[in-house]
Every structure is written in structure tokens, then in C-alpha cells.
Amino acid sequence: MNLIHSGLTNICARRVLVRLMQAAALTLVVVLATQALAAGPREIQSRVAPVYPEMAKRMKIAGAVKVEATVDPEGKVLHAKAVSGNQMLTTAAEEAVRHWKFEPATSQSTVEVQVNFALGG
């Protein structure tokens, strides 16, 4: 009888521990998401225009490239990666965004920006 009782107690204790761990993990996710939303989008302080790739010009390729940029607390772009757009334009867009400057913030953040390529008249 004691063995059965202690076995049930261990099972109950494990269930309680699992529930507590789940609640702690959920709380952490909510706190981190709230902080990210509270920070809001970071304003761009200065932009560098992309260099239009010569081949893309000749082929009359235009359009928008979306770039995801990791920005440090001082506003410097640490990493830029195109997430959509014409492959002929993505490298130029990434290179331009790497030279952009964003407003300072309390922590590192990731922002998505759009770089437009338009052929002149």
C-alpha cells in the first residue's frame, strides 16, 4: 500500500512540476513578446540609396525588395538579409541597408524595410 501511495505521490508531483514549467515558459514568451511590441518600429535616421545593378537596368528589372535588418541599440545595422524581391536586386538592397542608420533603442531589434528600385524615364 505504501509503495502504491508513494508512486502516486511521485506522479502527482511530476504533473505539478510540468504544469509549473509550462506556465513559466508561457509567461516568458508573453513578456518577451510584450517587450518587442512595446519597442515599436524603429525610425530610419539616414538611408543610403542602393546602387542599381547594371544588368538589372539593361533587363529593365524594377520593383521592391524587402530586407530584414538586425539593428544594435545604437542604431547601426549588424546584419541585412533580403526576404523577398527579384534576385537581381537583392544583393544591392542588402548592401544599401547595411549602411542605414536607425534611431537608438534600449536593445537590439529586427526590422523589416523595403528598398525600391525604379527605372528612370
Buried (B, 14 or more C-beta within 10 A) or exposed (E): EEEEEEEEEEEEEEEEEEEEEEEEEEEEEEEEEEEEEEEEEBEBEEEEEBEBBEEBBEEEBBBBBBBBBBBBEEBBBEEBBBEEBBEBBBBBBBBBBBBBBBEEBEEEBEBEBEBEBEEEE
